[in-house]
Amino acid sequence: MPIVTVQQGPRSVELKRELVKQITDAFVDAYRIPAETVQVWIQEYPADSWGAAGKLTADK
């Protein structure tokens, strides 16, 4: 059973729903497995809890 973890900033429920569908479909197509065996976990972090290029995302 594949488990995919996505770490990201907050997104709408509609966008997360589409992301989960597309990730699941990719595993079904690539591995020829039932969709029911694919799990997608989304971990969201506020902009003041991560950064890139030496700056907090909240400061951009």
C-alpha positions as YAML, in Angstrom:
chain: A
units: angstrom
residues:
- id: 1
  name: MET
  ca: [0.00, 0.00, 0.00]
- id: 2
  name: PRO
  ca: [1.68, 3.24, -1.10]
- id: 3
  name: ILE
  ca: [1.55, 6.16, 1.31]
- id: 4
  name: VAL
  ca: [2.37, 9.57, -0.16]
- id: 5
  name: THR
  ca: [3.08, 12.52, 2.15]
- id: 6
  name: VAL
  ca: [2.71, 16.05, 0.80]
- id: 7
  name: GLN
  ca: [4.13, 18.93, 2.82]
- id: 8
  name: GLN
  ca: [2.86, 22.33, 1.79]
- id: 9
  name: GLY
  ca: [1.44, 25.66, 2.79]
- id: 10
  name: PRO
  ca: [-2.31, 25.91, 3.33]
- id: 11
  name: ARG
  ca: [-4.52, 25.31, 0.29]
- id: 12
  name: SER
  ca: [-8.28, 25.15, -0.24]
- id: 13
  name: VAL
  ca: [-10.19, 21.90, 0.19]
- id: 14
  name: GLU
  ca: [-11.00, 21.92, -3.53]
- id: 15
  name: LEU
  ca: [-7.30, 22.04, -4.48]
- id: 16
  name: LYS
  ca: [-6.40, 19.30, -1.98]
- id: 17
  name: ARG
  ca: [-9.23, 17.13, -3.27]
- id: 18
  name: GLU
  ca: [-7.87, 17.44, -6.83]
- id: 19
  name: LEU
  ca: [-4.30, 16.79, -5.69]
- id: 20
  name: VAL
  ca: [-5.31, 13.59, -3.88]
- id: 21
  name: LYS
  ca: [-7.22, 12.41, -6.96]
- id: 22
  name: GLN
  ca: [-4.33, 13.06, -9.33]
- id: 23
  name: ILE
  ca: [-1.73, 11.43, -7.07]
- id: 24
  name: THR
  ca: [-3.96, 8.40, -6.61]
- id: 25
  name: ASP
  ca: [-4.57, 8.14, -10.36]
- id: 26
  name: ALA
  ca: [-0.81, 8.30, -11.00]
- id: 27
  name: PHE
  ca: [-0.15, 5.34, -8.70]
- id: 28
  name: VAL
  ca: [-3.04, 3.37, -10.17]
- id: 29
  name: ASP
  ca: [-1.66, 3.94, -13.68]
- id: 30
  name: ALA
  ca: [2.00, 3.34, -12.84]
- id: 31
  name: TYR
  ca: [1.67, 0.38, -10.47]
- id: 32
  name: ARG
  ca: [-1.57, -1.16, -11.73]
- id: 33
  name: ILE
  ca: [-3.00, -1.25, -8.19]
- id: 34
  name: PRO
  ca: [-6.50, -0.50, -6.88]
- id: 35
  name: ALA
  ca: [-7.14, 3.11, -5.88]
- id: 36
  name: GLU
  ca: [-8.27, 1.87, -2.46]
- id: 37
  name: THR
  ca: [-4.69, 0.90, -1.63]
- id: 38
  name: VAL
  ca: [-3.25, 4.41, -2.13]
- id: 39
  name: GLN
  ca: [-3.11, 6.80, 0.82]
- id: 40
  name: VAL
  ca: [-2.24, 10.49, 0.51]
- id: 41
  name: TRP
  ca: [-1.44, 12.46, 3.65]
- id: 42
  name: ILE
  ca: [-1.28, 16.24, 3.48]
- id: 43
  name: GLN
  ca: [0.67, 18.16, 6.11]
- id: 44
  name: GLU
  ca: [0.11, 21.90, 5.99]
- id: 45
  name: TYR
  ca: [2.35, 24.51, 7.51]
- id: 46
  name: PRO
  ca: [1.64, 28.23, 7.95]
- id: 47
  name: ALA
  ca: [3.88, 30.66, 6.08]
- id: 48
  name: ASP
  ca: [5.68, 31.61, 9.31]
- id: 49
  name: SER
  ca: [6.74, 27.99, 9.89]
- id: 50
  name: TRP
  ca: [8.95, 27.41, 6.82]
- id: 51
  name: GLY
  ca: [11.30, 29.25, 4.56]
- id: 52
  name: ALA
  ca: [13.45, 29.09, 1.46]
- id: 53
  name: ALA
  ca: [16.59, 30.86, 0.30]
- id: 54
  name: GLY
  ca: [17.29, 32.08, 3.82]
- id: 55
  name: LYS
  ca: [13.93, 33.83, 4.32]
- id: 56
  name: LEU
  ca: [10.68, 32.94, 6.00]
- id: 57
  name: THR
  ca: [7.91, 32.47, 3.47]
- id: 58
  name: ALA
  ca: [5.79, 34.88, 5.53]
- id: 59
  name: ASP
  ca: [8.37, 37.62, 4.86]
- id: 60
  name: LYS
  ca: [8.16, 37.42, 1.08]
...
